Amino acid sequence: MTDLSNQLRPKTLTNFIGQSHIIGEDKALYKLIQKKEIPHLFFYGKPGTGKTTLAKIIANQINTDYYYFNATSIKVEDLRKVFERYKNALIKPLIFIDEVHRLSKNQQEVLLPVMENYEAIIIGASTENPFFTLTNAIRSRSFLYEFLPLTADELSIIIDSATKDSEITLNKEAREYLIISSSGDARAMLNLLYFASKIDTSISLELLKELRANVIGDGVSSSDTHYDLASAMIKSLRGTDIDAALYYLARLINGGESVEFITRRLVIFASEDIGNANPNALNLAVSTMTATSKLGYPESRILLGQCVIYLASSPKSNTAYMAINKALSEVKNGKILDIPKHIDNQHVGYKYPHDYGGWVEQEYIKEELELYSTLNMGYEKTLNEWVKKIKGQ
């Protein structure tokens, strides 16, 4: 398989398949690569979506030396040796670091001066979003791009390329299964194709299923990506359509979607769309996430079904979502208010509410703001009554 994937690995942007949202001809990164002006980059996304391939294409495009490191085994001394080798060189090497989310802070600090002085081009890749593991200093010197699973059409193009001028034949059912079972992962698809062809060049659905009985990773089909199905499920939950939400959940499960992908979206929905109209919705969604991470399939389908029914049945309110967005907007637009002296870290003159029966009139912010607006839905009514009672209104 290694020989096949390397043989088919594109060498130029023209032959690169997928990620048109990043490197389509009208996209900024594509234009920078063409101009050979390469910033520090971090790619993240599912396996087999072209992260390493694009890094190698960039190295070829700018005609520079390429070095591969894996963050799980990288040594600071090895990095420093490469940096020292090119300290006064005319060319800038491209340093590719896989599994970049595993870089320690110490390792990231070694990269900083090199990135700052642009003595080398740093490109990292990860199957996980590295945003929260990269330091602010690293992120401020680079750009992050998400790689999406390849579509059925894109995988089909790769199949055509792999079987061109060969004796390999695929019937319609085998071709569809090869695509669907690979879940947008070109490497996994080529792996299955390669070993199936070693058994029989006339590849059947039965042969493919014997080698790979189940769909891998996040599910996709010829007409829907997992993002479309997840979006449909969330919108059905928001619209209190229990049957539709269950149907799309079943599509996700049947397509091999990971429980992590599904439960992340259920947790977000519980807070964004239900919020304090039913605070227990978030508790159930988080419990579902925790439990399914221990169980896996097939048992997790039961918990997911229970959670989806509960969320769809709950009263809906997006007041928490709207309130924090409004607060962030105020801050980003320059509303930086001084903290009243009696509630800062020195708290001189602070009135301790417990000494006054639970509440006392005092200034908490220098300017009156109206960020939170209740819909008075579900449990929000109770919370509103509590606030009134606390303040003696």
Secondary structure in CASP SS format (residue, H / E / C, confidence):
PFRMAT SS
TARGET T0000
AUTHOR 0000-0000-0000
METHOD secondary structure of the structure
MODEL  1
M C 1.00
T H 1.00
D H 1.00
L H 1.00
S H 1.00
N H 1.00
Q H 1.00
L H 1.00
R C 1.00
P C 1.00
K C 1.00
T C 1.00
L H 1.00
T H 1.00
N H 1.00
F C 1.00
I C 1.00
G C 1.00
Q C 1.00
S H 1.00
H H 1.00
I H 1.00
I H 1.00
G C 1.00
E C 1.00
D C 1.00
K C 1.00
A H 1.00
L H 1.00
Y H 1.00
K H 1.00
L H 1.00
I H 1.00
Q H 1.00
K C 1.00
K C 1.00
E C 1.00
I C 1.00
P C 1.00
H E 1.00
L E 1.00
F E 1.00
F E 1.00
Y E 1.00
G E 1.00
K C 1.00
P C 1.00
G C 1.00
T C 1.00
G C 1.00
K H 1.00
T H 1.00
T H 1.00
L H 1.00
A H 1.00
K H 1.00
I H 1.00
I H 1.00
A H 1.00
N H 1.00
Q H 1.00
I C 1.00
N C 1.00
T C 1.00
D C 1.00
Y E 1.00
Y E 1.00
Y E 1.00
F E 1.00
N E 1.00
A C 1.00
T C 1.00
S C 1.00
I C 1.00
K C 1.00
V H 1.00
E H 1.00
D H 1.00
L H 1.00
R H 1.00
K H 1.00
V H 1.00
F H 1.00
E H 1.00
R H 1.00
Y C 1.00
K C 1.00
N C 1.00
A C 1.00
L C 1.00
I C 1.00
K C 1.00
P C 1.00
L E 1.00
I E 1.00
F E 1.00
I E 1.00
D E 1.00
E C 1.00
V H 1.00
H H 1.00
R H 1.00
L C 1.00
S C 1.00
K H 1.00
N H 1.00
Q H 1.00
Q H 1.00
E H 1.00
V H 1.00
L H 1.00
L H 1.00
P H 1.00
V H 1.00
M H 1.00
E H 1.00
N H 1.00
Y C 1.00
E C 1.00
A C 1.00
I E 1.00
I E 1.00
I E 1.00
G E 1.00
A E 1.00
S E 1.00
T C 1.00
E C 1.00
N C 1.00
P H 1.00
F H 1.00
F H 1.00
T C 1.00
L C 1.00
T C 1.00
N H 1.00
A H 1.00
I H 1.00
R H 1.00
S H 1.00
R C 1.00
S E 1.00
F E 1.00
L E 1.00
Y E 1.00
E E 1.00
F E 1.00
L C 1.00
P C 1.00
L C 1.00
T C 1.00
A H 1.00
D H 1.00
E H 1.00
L H 1.00
S H 1.00
I H 1.00
I H 1.00
I H 1.00
D H 1.00
S H 1.00
A H 1.00
T H 1.00
K C 1.00
D C 1.00
S C 1.00
E C 1.00
I C 1.00
T E 1.00
L E 1.00
N C 1.00
K H 1.00
E H 1.00
A H 1.00
R H 1.00
E H 1.00
Y H 1.00
L H 1.00
I H 1.00
I H 1.00
S C 1.00
S C 1.00
S C 1.00
G C 1.00
D C 1.00
A H 1.00
R H 1.00
A H 1.00
M H 1.00
L H 1.00
N H 1.00
L H 1.00
L H 1.00
Y H 1.00
F H 1.00
A H 1.00
S H 1.00
K H 1.00
I H 1.00
D C 1.00
T C 1.00
S E 1.00
I E 1.00
S C 1.00
L H 1.00
E H 1.00
L H 1.00
L H 1.00
K H 1.00
E H 1.00
L H 1.00
R C 1.00
A C 1.00
N C 1.00
V C 1.00
I C 1.00
G C 1.00
D C 1.00
G C 1.00
V C 1.00
S C 1.00
S C 1.00
S C 1.00
D C 1.00
T C 1.00
H H 1.00
Y H 1.00
D H 1.00
L H 1.00
A H 1.00
S H 1.00
A H 1.00
M H 1.00
I H 1.00
K H 1.00
S H 1.00
L H 1.00
R H 1.00
G C 1.00
T C 1.00
D C 1.00
I H 1.00
D H 1.00
A H 1.00
A H 1.00
L H 1.00
Y H 1.00
Y H 1.00
L H 1.00
A H 1.00
R H 1.00
L H 1.00
I H 1.00
N H 1.00
G C 1.00
G C 1.00
E C 1.00
S C 1.00
V H 1.00
E H 1.00
F H 1.00
I H 1.00
T H 1.00
R H 1.00
R H 1.00
L H 1.00
V H 1.00
I H 1.00
F H 1.00
A H 1.00
S H 1.00
E H 1.00
D H 1.00
I H 1.00
G H 1.00
N H 1.00
A H 1.00
N C 1.00
P C 1.00
N H 1.00
A H 1.00
L H 1.00
N H 1.00
L H 1.00
A H 1.00
V H 1.00
S H 1.00
T H 1.00
M H 1.00
T H 1.00
A H 1.00
T H 1.00
S H 1.00
K H 1.00
L H 1.00
G C 1.00
Y C 1.00
P C 1.00
E C 1.00
S H 1.00
R H 1.00
I H 1.00
L H 1.00
L H 1.00
G H 1.00
Q H 1.00
C H 1.00
V H 1.00
I H 1.00
Y H 1.00
L H 1.00
A H 1.00
S H 1.00
S C 1.00
P C 1.00
K C 1.00
S C 1.00
N C 1.00
T H 1.00
A H 1.00
Y H 1.00
M H 1.00
A H 1.00
I H 1.00
N H 1.00
K H 1.00
A H 1.00
L H 1.00
S H 1.00
E H 1.00
V H 1.00
K H 1.00
N C 1.00
G C 1.00
K C 1.00
I C 1.00
L C 1.00
D C 1.00
I C 1.00
P C 1.00
K H 1.00
H H 1.00
I H 1.00
D C 1.00
N C 1.00
Q C 1.00
H C 1.00
V C 1.00
G C 1.00
Y C 1.00
K C 1.00
Y C 1.00
P H 1.00
H H 1.00
D H 1.00
Y H 1.00
G C 1.00
G C 1.00
W C 1.00
V C 1.00
E C 1.00
Q C 1.00
E C 1.00
Y C 1.00
I C 1.00
K C 1.00
E C 1.00
E C 1.00
L C 1.00
E C 1.00
L C 1.00
Y C 1.00
S C 1.00
T C 1.00
L C 1.00
N C 1.00
M C 1.00
G C 1.00
Y C 1.00
E H 1.00
K H 1.00
T H 1.00
L H 1.00
N H 1.00
E H 1.00
W H 1.00
V H 1.00
K H 1.00
K H 1.00
I H 1.00
K C 1.00
G C 1.00
Q C 1.00
END
